[in-house]
Amino acid sequence: MTTIIVIENITPQVAVELSQDQGPQGGQGVTGPTGLTGATGATGATGATGATGATGATGATGMTGAGNTGATGSTGLTGATGSTGLTGLTGNTGATGATGSTGSTGVTGPTGAGNTGATGNTGLTGATGATGNTGAAGAQGNTGIQGAAGNTGLTGNTGATGMTGAVGAIGNTGATGATGMTGAASTVPGPTGPAGADGATGTAGTNGTNGATGATGTNGTNGATGATGADGSNGVTQIIAGTNITISPTGGTGAVTINSSGGGSAGDSDQTILPTQIYG
């Protein structure tokens, strides 16, 4: 005779095959070793990094160095004087201007100191004639036209340039002139000042969304079934797993745990069947 029992609080129902006569319950078999733990699922992707904080303010520009001005270099030697250029051609003589009126006779200059010529032989003295009357002075004749000016003589060759005199000693440095106007701003940037202190670290960005949970590792191999307890003369001999049901141990004997993998809301999904919960 086969008896069907129903395990309460389990969905779906599980069929259990019983012996014809229910004797005392056999002793509980030894629990087999726990199966290996399944591999850990892959870690989800890391969330996006938060935005970088604002850059700190630039530090003030450093002071310009106050180094002394270098000494003025010595004055270079004066270059040799270049040779004199050729004299240009003499221009044509201009036309002679009209003769001005004769000026008054100047004072007679002193007698020149030329050599007196040899005195000629004295002629015979003639008889002295009677002194005649002095005639009236004749009118002064007109001044003759001035003769044309003669051609200007050729310009003589320019004499050789004399040797350049020694350069005189350098004079004392003159007083420093007034400071000139400040020049236009230089296009060359000055030295960079020390770097400003780093700005405060920006607020950490919000954590990125957690990555998807990795796939569940495969179940480890079931441990070996413990030794079967002694059969009772009329006890339950075996539990058979139905649809969407798993049992442990798979042999269905001893203390059996029944797990439901299907839908349903009644009761707990994990149940351990005790002899007091089985009826026929």
Secondary structure, DSSP 8 states (H G I E B T S, - for coil): ---B---TT-SS---EEE-SS---------------------------------------------------------------------------------------------------------------------------------------------------------------------SS--------------------------------------------SSSEEEE---TTEEEESTT--SS-EEEE-S---SS-SEEE--GGG---
